[in-house]
Amino acid sequence: MKFNQITCVDNVGLEAWALEELQKFSKQPIIRFDQDPQNKDEVMERIQDADCVLVSWRTKIDREVIASYPSIRYIGMCCSLYDERSANVDIAAARAHGIEVRGVRDYGDEGVAEFVMSELIRLLKGLGPHQWLSEPVELQQRKLGIIGMGATGQILAHRASAFGMRVQYFSRSRKPESEQAGFEYASLRELLQTSEIISMHLPRNTHLLGPDEFAALGHGKILVNTSLGAPFEAAAFREWIRESGNYAIFDADAAGEFKTELHRYPQIIYTAKVSGFTREARGRLSRKVLDNLTSYLNASQ
């Protein structure tokens, strides 16, 4: 079984071999766009008669778009799908129109954990333009608090532990396997108060830290965010980052609304690269997207 037309509405990040494999499942030549659409009208113009749409996390497929194209029967999210609330595709609207939506999980986590450890080493030892304390210090015995103990959080916990860091975590649900590995669960407030370094790994559209939480965090701390967008209140963060001794570390996906104003805050350490999108991650993503698509087609026969 094949689709009539597969369209990649933006740069979905698949490897060349995966695109070649994908062509086997489209009667018409695959339509690909390497640049992100600038608005909804451009998204709709790109979809046209496609019955299979592939999309990255950067492009929104909302209720209006879905309702406008009855030809669509499958939307493949070439990105992480944690839950409907955090998805860039309106999954409820798709379901109402009989459209299957599938996303992937756990493809870029190793690279993200490596990025966090690398930036912490540079900051603690003063190997770059910044140094956290008045003299270089080591990672061992530093208190790391991880918010969001999914795949990335768990990998980071083990990497940090190998350096001798003391790790505790906060998550929506307790993780018995993490606690058996020696990572202590703490309430959000306790974690903020007692950790020297906070690393956040949360789904899109999660907002967890406001003025009260930043007050509990206090000063002289390091806040790492590799979530999709900022999971904290902007005004409260701006006030916190202005205080001496506070540092924030973002990768490209995590900067969110702060991208346009990063130059105002010298204590924000930022890279324009997506830290988890390595060659290996691209391969894992490609395989999972193809597996989702072929599984759907096989089930539809």
C-alpha positions in Angstrom: 0.0 0.0 0.0 1.2 3.5 -0.8 0.3 7.1 -0.3 -0.5 9.1 -3.4 1.6 12.1 -2.3 4.1 12.5 0.5 5.0 16.1 1.3 7.7 17.3 3.7 6.4 20.8 4.6 9.7 21.9 6.1 13.2 20.6 6.7 12.3 17.4 8.5 15.9 16.4 9.1 15.8 12.9 7.5 18.9 11.3 6.1 19.3 10.8 2.3 18.9 7.0 2.6 15.6 7.5 4.5 14.2 9.9 1.8 15.1 7.3 -0.8 13.3 4.7 1.2 10.4 7.0 1.8 9.9 7.4 -2.0 8.9 3.8 -2.2 5.7 4.6 -0.3 4.6 7.6 -2.5 3.1 7.2 -6.0 4.1 10.7 -6.9 7.6 12.1 -6.4 8.1 13.3 -2.8 7.7 17.1 -2.4 10.3 18.5 0.0 10.9 22.0 1.4 14.3 22.8 3.0 13.2 26.1 4.4 10.6 26.6 7.2 7.3 28.2 6.1 6.9 31.7 7.3 3.2 31.6 8.1 0.1 29.4 8.0 -0.8 30.4 4.4 2.6 29.1 3.3 2.0 25.8 5.2 -1.4 25.4 3.5 0.1 26.3 0.1 2.7 23.5 0.5 0.3 20.8 1.5 -2.0 21.1 -1.5 -3.2 17.5 -2.4 -0.9 15.5 -0.1 -2.4 12.6 1.8 0.8 12.1 3.9 2.4 15.2 5.5 5.7 15.1 7.3 6.6 18.0 9.6 9.3 19.0 12.1 8.6 20.5 15.5 9.2 24.0 14.1 6.0 24.2 12.0 2.5 24.3 13.5 -0.3 22.2 11.9 -3.4 23.6 13.6 -7.1 22.9 13.4 -7.7 25.2 10.5 -5.0 23.6 8.4 -6.3 20.1 9.2 -9.9 21.0 8.4 -8.9 22.6 5.0 -7.3 19.4 3.6 -9.6 16.4 3.6 -7.0 14.5 1.5 -4.7 14.1 4.5 -4.8 10.8 6.2 -1.4 10.6 7.9 0.8 13.2 9.6 4.3 12.1 10.6 5.9 14.2 13.2 9.6 14.1 12.6 10.2 15.2 16.2 9.3 14.1 19.8 5.7 13.5 20.6 5.3 13.5 24.4 1.6 14.3 24.7 -1.1 16.2 22.8 -0.7 19.4 24.9 2.9 19.8 23.9 2.6 18.8 20.2 2.8 21.3 17.3 0.1 19.3 15.5 -3.5 19.6 16.8 -3.9 15.9 17.4 -7.5 16.2 18.7 -8.5 17.9 15.5 -6.7 15.3 13.4 -8.4 12.5 15.3 -11.8 14.1 14.6 -11.0 14.1 10.9 -9.8 10.5 10.9 -6.2 11.4 10.5 -3.4 9.3 12.1 -0.7 11.3 13.8 2.5 9.6 14.9 5.6 11.1 16.4 8.9 9.7 17.8 10.7 9.6 21.1 14.3 9.3 22.4 16.5 10.1 19.4 18.6 13.1 20.4 19.0 12.5 24.2 22.6 11.4 24.2 23.8 14.5 22.4 21.8 16.8 24.8 23.4 15.2 27.8 26.9 15.6 26.3 26.2 19.2 25.6 25.1 19.8 29.2 28.2 18.2 30.7 30.5 20.0 28.2 29.1 23.4 29.1 29.2 22.8 32.8 32.8 21.7 32.6 33.7 24.9 30.7 31.8 27.1 33.1 33.0 25.6 36.3 36.6 25.6 35.2 36.6 28.9 33.4 37.6 27.4 30.1 35.5 29.8 28.1 34.6 33.5 28.6 32.8 32.8 31.9 33.8 31.3 35.2 31.1 30.4 37.8 33.0 31.0 41.0 36.1 33.0 41.8 38.4 30.1 41.1 38.0 26.9 39.0 36.2 24.1 40.7 35.4 20.5 39.9 32.1 18.7 39.1 32.5 16.1 41.8 30.3 16.7 44.9 28.4 19.5 43.1 24.6 19.2 43.6 22.7 18.7 40.4 18.9 19.0 40.3 17.2 17.5 37.2 13.7 18.7 36.4 12.1 16.2 34.0 13.4 12.6 34.4 12.6 11.3 30.9 15.2 9.8 28.6 17.4 12.9 28.6 17.2 13.4 32.3 18.1 9.8 33.1 21.1 9.8 30.7 22.3 13.1 32.2 21.9 11.7 35.7 24.1 8.8 35.0 26.7 10.9 33.2 26.8 13.4 36.0 27.0 10.6 38.6 30.1 9.2 36.8 31.8 12.6 37.4 30.9 12.3 41.1 28.0 14.8 41.1 25.3 14.4 43.7 22.0 14.1 41.7 18.4 14.6 42.7 15.4 15.0 40.5 11.8 16.3 40.3 9.3 14.8 37.8 5.6 14.5 37.3 5.9 10.9 38.5 8.3 9.1 40.7 10.9 7.0 38.8 11.7 3.9 40.9 14.4 2.7 38.6 16.2 6.1 39.0 15.9 6.0 42.7 17.3 2.5 42.8 20.2 3.8 40.8 20.9 6.3 43.7 19.1 9.4 42.4 17.0 11.0 45.1 13.5 12.4 44.4 12.8 15.8 45.8 9.9 18.2 45.7 10.3 21.1 43.2 10.9 23.7 46.0 13.4 21.5 47.8 15.3 20.7 44.6 15.5 24.4 43.7 16.7 25.4 47.2 19.3 22.7 47.6 20.8 22.3 44.1 23.6 24.4 42.9 22.9 23.5 39.2 19.4 23.0 37.8 18.9 21.2 34.4 15.5 21.3 32.9 14.3 18.8 30.3 10.6 19.3 29.7 8.0 19.1 26.9 7.0 22.1 24.9 4.4 24.4 26.5 5.4 23.4 30.0 5.6 26.4 32.4 7.0 25.4 35.8 9.0 28.3 37.3 7.5 31.6 38.2 8.6 34.3 40.7 8.1 32.1 43.8 10.2 29.3 42.2 13.0 31.7 41.2 13.0 33.1 44.8 13.4 29.5 46.1 16.3 29.0 43.6 18.1 32.0 45.0 21.4 33.3 43.7 24.8 32.0 42.7 23.2 29.2 40.8 23.4 27.7 37.2 20.2 27.1 35.3 20.4 24.8 32.2 17.5 24.5 29.8 17.3 22.2 26.9 13.5 22.0 26.7 11.7 23.1 23.6 11.2 26.7 24.6 11.4 28.3 28.0 9.5 26.4 30.8 9.5 29.4 33.0 8.0 32.9 33.3 10.0 35.3 31.2 9.8 38.3 33.6 10.9 36.2 36.6 13.8 34.8 34.6 14.9 38.2 33.4 15.0 39.5 37.0 16.9 36.4 38.2 19.6 36.4 35.4 20.5 40.0 36.1 21.8 39.1 39.6 25.5 38.6 40.0 26.6 35.0 40.1 23.7 33.5 38.2 24.2 31.8 34.9 21.9 30.2 32.3 22.9 27.7 29.6 20.6 27.3 26.5 20.9 25.5 23.2 19.1 26.8 20.1 15.8 25.0 20.8 15.7 26.1 24.4 16.2 29.9 23.9 12.7 30.4 22.7 11.5 34.0 23.0 14.9 35.0 24.5 16.7 34.6 21.1 16.1 38.2 20.2 17.5 39.6 23.4 20.3 37.3 24.4 22.9 40.1 23.8 21.4 41.9 26.8 22.4 39.2 29.3 26.1 38.3 29.3 25.5 35.6 31.8 23.4 33.6 29.3 25.6 31.0 27.6 24.0 30.2 24.3 24.8 28.1 21.2 22.9 28.5 18.0 23.1 24.8 17.4 20.6 22.2 18.4 22.6 20.2 20.8 20.9 16.9 20.4 20.8 16.8 16.6 23.9 14.8 15.8 24.6 12.5 12.9 23.7 9.6 15.2 20.4 11.3 16.2 19.5 12.0 12.6 19.9 8.3 11.9 17.7 7.3 14.9 15.1 9.9 13.8 15.1 8.6 10.2 14.6 5.0 11.2 11.8 5.8 13.7 9.9 8.0 11.2 10.1 5.3 8.6 9.0 2.6 11.1 6.0 4.7 12.1 4.9 5.2 8.5 5.3 1.6 7.4 3.6 0.4 10.5 0.6 2.6 9.6 0.5 1.5 6.0 0.7 -2.2 7.0 -2.1 -1.8 9.5 -4.3 0.0 6.8 -4.1 -2.9 4.4 
